[in-house]
């Protein structure tokens, strides 16, 4: 059996294909070794975790760009809970299209504000079960942007705002009780865990 003969026109295309594979493979290796977020799963489509915000001025910057109800935060965190790992807001346009949390532009009005407070599980990271989400809306708003499930969620009225404390689905028994006596404030200067 004779070996197949290559025509001269085929050789440049094969060399080009091999070169593309080598360059593409090298790019993937370089891209993986220069990951700006080490330990973060590449290609998952989710953003890397945000840094914890524990400075008053940083929280104000997160909350102040848009008008709306003031954010109510716990004056002291209950034992076993870490600093909020997310602040966000719901706007009319985005709420109507069922997108819950987003970054709003300066011309939009927040209808509700949100913060997620993770449980620490006795560690310094937010790895324990039983985190809570806070949803804050105007107390006299008939739309009810912060729905509460009776028997699960806690509802507080603080001046002009209504605060809904929503335990996560994996919350162990006792989460409601841990948050029952917590005092909330809309004055960031009274939040003891902010610097």
N, C-alpha and C positions, 0 to 999 in steps of 0.2 A: 504494500500500500504506500502510495506516495504521500509525502507531507504536503499540506496545502501551501500554495504559493500566495504570498501577499503582494498585492499591487502597490506600486509606489504611492498612489493616492490614498490608500488606507493607512499607511504608517503615520502621517502627520495627525490624523484624527485620533488615532490610538494614543499617540504621545500627548496630545492635548487633553484627552479624557483622563489619563493617568496624572497629568500635572494638576488638573482640577481636583481630583481626589486627594492628592497630597496636600495642596494648599488648603482645601476645605477641612481636612483632618487636623492640620496644624492650627487653623483658626479655632476649632473646637477645643483643642488642648489648651491654647493660650487663653481662651475665654473662660474655661473652667478653672484655670489656675489663678486668674486675676479677678475672682468673684468679689464684688464690693460688699456682699452680705454673706460672710462665711457661716456655714451651718444652716443656711436658708435653702430650701428645695427649689432649684432652678426649674423654670418652666411650669410651675403650678398655677400661675395666673393670679395668685394672691400676693398682695404687697408684703414686704418684710415687716416685722413688728415695729411699731413706733416706739421711740424712747419714752420712758416714764416722765411725765411732766409734774414736777413737785414745787415749782416756783410760782408765786402769786402772779407775777407779771406775765409768765407764760400762759397760765390758765386764762387770764384776762384777754390776752392776744387770741387765744383759741375761741373765746366766747363772744368778744365784743364786735367783730366785724359786721354783724347784722343786728337789726332791731328785733325785738321779740321779748318773750318773758325772760326774766333773769334766771340764771341757773341756780338751783338750790342744791347745796352740798352738805354732807354731814359735818358738824363742827368737830367731832372726833369720830374716828373709824372704830367699829367694834373689833374686839380681838379676833385675829385670824383673817383679817382682810388687808389687802395691799392698796396702793395708790391707784386711782383710776387709770386705765390704760387706753381710754378712748373718750373723746368729747365730740359730739356732732349735733346736728339740728335737722329738723324736718321743715321744708318750705311748702307753700301751697301747691306749686306746680309739681314738685317732686312727690308730694304725698298723694296727689291725685293719680300719679302713674305708679304708685305702690313701691317707690324706692324709699326706704326708710331713713338711712343715714348717709349723709353726703357733706361735701364742703359747699357752702353757699357763697354766692357773690354778694358784693356790698349793696346791691340794689334789691335784694330779696329780704323778706321778713320771715324770721323763724316763727313757726307756729308751736313748736315744741323743741326742747333741748334734751340731749341724752348724755349719759356717762355710764361707762361700765366699770364696776369695781370688782376685781377678781378676789376669790378666796385664796389664801396662801397655803392652806393645808399645813400650817406650822412651819413653813419654809419662807425664805425671802422672795421666792418667785411665785407667780400666780398659778400654781399648779394644782391647787386643791379644788374639790367640788364645792358648789354652793355659792358661786359669784352672784352678784346682783346687778341689774340694770336699773338706772334711774331715768325716769321720763318726767319732764317738768313742762307744764303748760299753764296758760292763763286760767285762773280758777273760774272765771265767769264765761269762758268760751263754751258754746253749746256743741261744737264739733267733736269734742272728746278725742283729741289727738293721742292721748295716753290711755288706752283702754286698760282696765284692771279686771283681773279674774277674781271673783269673790272667793274667799277662803284660801287663796294663794298669795295674792299681791296685797301690799299695804298701801293705803292712801292717806296722805296728810295734806292739809291746807295750811299754807304758810303765807299770811298776808294776801297778796294778789296772785299767788301761784298755787297750783295743785301738784303735789309730788306723788308719783306712783313708783313704789319700790317693787321691782319684779325679780324674784329669785329665779335663777336658771333652772332648767329642767332637772339637772343632776343634783339639785340642792338637797342635802341631808336634812333630817328633822332638826329643828332648832334654829333654822335660818330666820324664820319670821320673828321668833322670840329675840334673837340677837339684834335685829333691827327695830323692834317695837319701841324701845326706849331712846333711840338715837335722836338727838336734837339736830334739826336742819337749819341752815341759814342761807340767805342770798347775799350776805356781806362776806366777801372773800377774806377780809381782815380778821374775821372770827373763825376761820377754818384753821384749826391748830396743826394739821399735818402739812400745810403749805409753808414754804420758807419765804 
